[in-house]
């Protein structure tokens, strides 16, 4: 949501990627060439704790992996607010630690903070998660990376569809922005591909980190007979723990939460940020131009499903694995018509296929048939 200064939040911006998303990882813009180097200092900045079992942890896992690369040193700072504090943090990493590649991971870091620092330090590279980088508008030493996580949410739905006995599944979401709606709809379509009688109970909490409301939503759903839950909030920890305590099944998001639900964890939709992190690090060390706009899904290795829990049946595994294989090849279309919304209106016409890079998906404003809830 907009913060007190009127800036758009990182997550709301996902709904405005528009035509930029159509370019995907297939045709990244590359600008700004630097000299090759055998050593590189990388700075990574998080808006929350690195162990949040969610968004920040997924980024931190990538940072931990690039530490293993030869000649790479990683400097990290967590719990940095989306204020001038992040400018100070970036400045310190550059001036004191010698960082020449920064990953400011939260959307509110992008404008104006990262952009100001990029102008001040034109020889430093800035790779931002989900930012709206635009050619001709933003500094050439800045870039954006993101991924198609709805592919894994669809797989979550397939597994949930095979697992649910009540035919009632649940989705707890923070905000009804396009990227969140895309995940809700993909999860529901995946489940209903198994059984079209399945319904998804939706609760929108209103913000990205409201643990009390998230617990209340989970408990309410379970009381109404929902037996599989997933979510799109910053940290799924409370939701996963509530599901486990109430003896129902759960699918994770952002990172792997299996350790929090050893009995009921089915699988999850995980970010695999090591892919864009590694690309940016290696390009910087080789003196190659910065990739200014980078997108990808399962095929490109930007997202991945969590390992299956022991409770996942063989038919569920076989079905999900088969679809995943098609997605990796780029042959599976999630939003393929005819699709109706939950008010009965056709939103994807028969014979129409909206592939992952289609800009219209980043403008999604509906809930598909089977979702019980409103935008």
C-alpha positions in Angstrom: 0.0 0.0 0.0 1.1 3.6 -0.2 3.2 4.6 2.8 2.9 7.9 4.7 4.9 9.7 2.0 2.5 8.6 -0.8 5.0 6.1 -2.3 3.5 3.0 -3.8 4.4 -0.3 -2.0 6.6 -2.9 -3.6 3.7 -5.3 -4.0 1.2 -2.9 -5.5 3.6 -2.2 -8.2 3.4 -5.7 -9.4 0.0 -5.0 -10.9 1.5 -2.2 -13.0 4.3 -4.0 -14.7 2.1 -4.1 -17.8 3.8 -4.3 -21.1 7.3 -4.6 -19.5 6.3 -8.0 -18.3 5.8 -9.2 -21.9 9.5 -8.8 -22.6 10.2 -11.3 -19.8 13.7 -12.8 -19.6 13.7 -13.4 -23.3 14.9 -10.0 -24.4 16.6 -8.2 -21.4 18.0 -4.8 -22.0 21.7 -4.6 -21.3 23.5 -1.3 -20.7 26.6 -0.1 -18.9 29.8 -2.0 -19.3 32.5 -2.2 -16.6 36.0 -3.7 -16.4 36.3 -7.3 -15.4 37.3 -8.0 -11.8 38.4 -11.1 -9.8 36.9 -9.8 -6.6 33.4 -8.3 -6.0 31.8 -6.9 -2.9 28.0 -7.2 -2.9 25.5 -5.5 -0.6 22.1 -6.9 0.2 19.4 -4.9 2.0 16.2 -6.3 3.6 13.1 -4.5 4.9 12.4 -7.2 7.4 14.2 -10.0 9.2 16.2 -12.5 7.2 14.5 -15.4 9.0 10.9 -14.4 8.4 10.0 -17.7 6.6 8.9 -15.5 3.8 9.8 -12.7 1.3 13.0 -11.6 3.1 14.2 -15.1 3.8 13.9 -16.0 0.1 16.2 -13.1 -0.7 18.6 -14.1 2.1 18.9 -17.6 0.8 20.1 -16.3 -2.5 22.6 -14.1 -0.7 23.9 -17.1 1.2 24.5 -18.9 -2.1 26.4 -16.2 -3.8 28.7 -16.0 -0.8 30.0 -19.3 -2.0 31.1 -17.9 -5.4 34.9 -17.4 -5.8 36.0 -13.8 -5.1 32.6 -12.7 -3.8 32.1 -11.0 -0.5 28.5 -10.3 0.7 27.5 -7.5 3.1 24.0 -7.7 4.5 21.7 -5.4 6.5 18.2 -6.4 7.6 15.2 -4.4 9.0 16.0 -1.3 7.0 12.9 0.9 6.5 11.8 2.3 3.2 13.0 5.8 4.1 16.2 7.8 3.8 17.6 5.1 6.1 18.1 2.9 3.1 20.1 5.6 1.4 22.4 5.8 4.4 22.7 2.0 4.3 23.6 1.9 0.6 26.0 4.8 1.0 27.8 3.0 3.9 28.1 -0.2 1.9 29.6 1.7 -1.0 31.9 4.1 0.9 33.0 1.9 3.8 32.7 -1.7 2.5 33.5 -1.0 -1.1 30.4 -2.6 -2.6 30.0 -2.2 -6.3 26.8 -4.3 -6.7 23.8 -3.7 -4.5 20.5 -5.7 -4.1 18.0 -3.4 -2.4 15.2 -6.0 -2.2 12.1 -4.1 -1.1 10.0 -2.1 -3.6 9.9 1.1 -1.5 13.7 1.3 -1.9 13.4 1.9 -5.6 12.0 5.4 -5.9 13.4 7.8 -4.9 16.1 6.1 -2.7 17.8 3.7 -5.0 17.5 6.0 -8.0 19.1 8.9 -6.1 22.0 6.7 -5.0 22.4 5.4 -8.5 22.9 8.9 -9.8 25.3 9.7 -7.1 27.4 6.5 -7.7 27.2 5.9 -11.5 29.9 3.1 -11.3 27.9 1.0 -8.9 25.3 -1.5 -10.1 21.8 -1.6 -8.4 19.7 -4.7 -9.0 16.2 -4.3 -7.6 13.4 -6.8 -7.0 10.2 -5.9 -8.9 11.0 -2.3 -9.6 9.6 -0.6 -12.6 12.8 0.0 -14.6 12.1 2.0 -17.7 14.5 2.6 -20.6 15.2 6.3 -21.1 13.8 7.2 -17.6 15.9 5.4 -15.1 19.7 5.4 -14.6 21.5 2.8 -16.7 23.3 1.4 -13.7 20.0 0.2 -12.3 18.0 -2.9 -13.1 14.9 -4.9 -12.1 14.3 -8.7 -11.6 11.1 -10.6 -10.8 9.4 -13.9 -11.6 6.2 -15.8 -12.5 5.4 -17.4 -9.1 1.8 -18.1 -10.2 3.1 -21.2 -12.0 4.0 -22.7 -8.6 0.7 -21.6 -7.1 -1.0 -23.5 -9.8 1.0 -26.6 -8.8 0.0 -25.9 -5.2 -3.6 -26.0 -6.4 -3.2 -29.3 -8.2 -1.8 -30.9 -5.0 -4.4 -29.3 -2.9 -7.1 -30.6 -5.2 -5.9 -34.1 -4.9 -5.6 -33.8 -1.1 -8.8 -32.0 0.0 -11.6 -34.3 1.3 -14.1 -31.5 2.0 -13.6 -29.9 -1.5 -13.1 -26.6 0.4 -9.7 -25.0 0.2 -8.6 -21.5 1.4 -6.5 -18.6 0.3 -5.4 -15.8 2.7 -4.3 -12.7 0.9 -3.0 -9.3 1.9 -4.3 -7.0 -1.0 -6.4 -7.6 -4.1 -3.7 -6.3 -6.5 -3.2 -8.0 -9.9 -0.2 -10.2 -8.8 -2.1 -11.4 -5.8 -5.2 -12.1 -7.8 -3.1 -13.9 -10.3 -1.9 -16.3 -7.6 -5.4 -16.8 -6.1 -6.7 -17.6 -9.5 -3.9 -19.9 -10.5 -4.2 -21.8 -7.2 -8.0 -22.2 -7.8 -7.6 -23.2 -11.5 -5.0 -25.8 -10.4 -7.3 -27.3 -7.8 -10.4 -27.3 -10.1 -8.4 -29.0 -12.9 -8.6 -32.0 -10.5 -12.2 -31.5 -9.4 -14.3 -28.6 -10.8 -16.5 -28.9 -7.6 -13.7 -27.5 -5.5 -14.2 -24.0 -4.1 -11.6 -21.5 -2.7 -12.6 -19.5 0.3 -10.8 -16.1 0.1 -10.0 -13.8 3.0 -8.2 -10.5 2.3 -6.6 -9.1 5.5 -5.8 -5.6 4.2 -2.1 -5.5 4.7 1.1 -7.5 4.1 2.0 -8.4 7.7 -1.0 -8.7 10.1 -0.3 -12.0 12.0 -3.4 -11.6 14.3 -5.8 -11.2 11.3 -4.0 -14.0 9.5 -4.5 -16.4 12.4 -8.1 -15.4 12.7 -8.7 -15.9 9.0 -7.1 -19.4 9.1 -9.1 -20.4 12.1 -12.4 -19.1 10.6 -11.8 -21.0 7.4 -11.0 -24.2 9.2 -14.1 -23.8 11.3 -16.1 -23.7 8.0 -14.6 -27.0 6.8 -11.6 -25.8 4.7 -8.9 -28.5 4.9 -6.1 -27.0 2.7 -4.8 -23.4 3.0 -2.3 -21.3 1.2 -1.6 -17.6 1.2 0.0 -14.5 -0.3 1.3 -12.4 2.7 4.9 -11.4 3.5 5.5 -14.1 6.1 3.3 -17.2 6.0 4.7 -18.4 9.3 1.5 -17.8 11.4 -0.8 -19.3 8.8 1.3 -22.4 8.4 1.6 -22.9 12.1 -2.1 -22.4 12.6 -2.9 -24.9 9.9 -0.6 -27.5 11.6 -2.0 -26.9 15.0 -5.6 -27.4 13.7 -4.6 -30.6 11.8 -5.3 -29.5 8.3 -3.0 -29.3 5.2 -1.1 -26.2 4.0 0.9 -25.1 0.9 3.7 -22.6 1.5 4.7 -19.4 -0.2 7.9 -17.3 -0.8 10.2 -19.8 1.0 10.0 -23.4 2.3 7.9 -23.6 5.5 8.0 -27.4 5.8 9.8 -27.2 9.2 6.8 -25.4 10.7 4.3 -28.0 9.6 5.9 -31.4 9.6 2.6 -33.3 9.4 0.5 -31.1 7.1 2.9 -29.3 4.7 2.1 -30.4 1.1 4.4 -28.3 -1.1 4.9 -24.6 -1.7 5.6 -21.8 -4.2 9.2 -20.7 -3.7 11.3 -17.9 -5.2 14.6 -19.1 -6.5 16.4 -15.8 -6.4 19.8 -17.4 -6.8 19.2 -17.4 -10.5 19.1 -13.6 -11.1 21.6 -13.0 -8.2 24.1 -15.3 -9.9 23.6 -13.7 -13.3 24.1 -10.2 -11.9 27.2 -11.2 -9.9 28.9 -13.0 -12.8 28.1 -10.2 -15.3 29.6 -7.7 -12.9 32.8 -9.8 -12.4 33.1 -10.3 -16.2 32.6 -6.6 -16.9 29.5 -7.4 -19.0 26.6 -4.9 -19.3 24.0 -4.8 -16.6 20.7 -6.6 -17.4 18.2 -3.8 -16.8 15.0 -5.9 -17.0 14.9 -9.6 -16.1 11.9 -11.9 -15.7 11.4 -15.7 -15.6 9.4 -18.6 -14.3 10.0 -22.3 -13.8 11.6 -22.5 -17.3 14.2 -19.9 -16.5 14.7 -21.1 -12.9 13.3 -18.1 -11.1 10.7 -20.0 -9.1 10.4 -23.6 -7.8 8.0 -25.8 -6.0 8.8 -26.9 -2.5 9.6 -30.6 -2.0 6.5 -32.7 -1.4 5.6 -33.6 2.1 5.1 -37.2 3.1 1.3 -36.9 3.1 1.2 -36.0 -0.7 -0.3 -39.0 -2.6 1.3 -40.6 -5.6 -1.5 -39.4 -7.9 -1.0 -35.8 -6.7 2.7 -36.0 -7.3 2.3 -37.6 -10.7 -0.2 -34.9 -11.8 1.8 -32.0 -10.5 5.1 -33.3 -11.9 3.5 -33.8 -15.3 2.3 -30.2 -15.4 5.6 -28.9 -14.1 7.4 -30.7 -16.9 5.2 -28.9 -19.4 5.7 -25.5 -17.7 9.5 -26.0 -17.8 9.3 -26.6 -21.6 7.1 -23.5 -21.9 4.2 -25.5 -23.2 1.6 -25.1 -20.4 -0.8 -22.2 -20.3 -2.5 -21.5 -17.0 -5.0 -18.8 -18.3 -6.5 -20.6 -21.3 -10.1 -19.9 -22.2 -12.9 -20.3 -21.7 -12.6 -18.9 -18.2 -15.4 -17.2 -16.3 -15.1 -15.0 -13.2 -17.0 -15.8 -10.0 -19.9 -13.6 -11.2 -20.4 -15.6 -14.3 -18.7 -13.2 -16.8 -16.3 -14.6 -19.4 -12.9 -13.1 -18.7 -10.8 -15.3 -21.0 -12.6 -16.2 -24.2 -12.6 -19.8 -25.6 -9.7 -20.4 -27.9 -7.6 -17.6 -26.2 -4.4 -18.4 -24.5 -2.8 -15.7 -22.2 0.8 -16.8 -21.8 3.0 -15.8 -18.9 4.5 -12.8 -20.7 1.1 -11.4 -21.8 0.7 -7.9 -20.4 -3.0 -8.4 -19.7 -2.2 -10.8 -16.8 -0.5 -7.9 -15.0 -3.8 -6.0 -15.2 -5.9 -8.8 -13.6 -8.9 -7.5 -11.7 -11.2 -10.5 -11.3 -11.6 -13.7 -9.3 -12.2 -16.9 -11.3 -15.2 -19.1 -11.0 -14.9 -21.2 -7.8 -13.5 -18.4 -5.6 -15.8 -17.4 -2.8 -15.0 -13.8 -2.1 -14.8 -10.3 -3.7 -12.1 -8.1 -5.1 
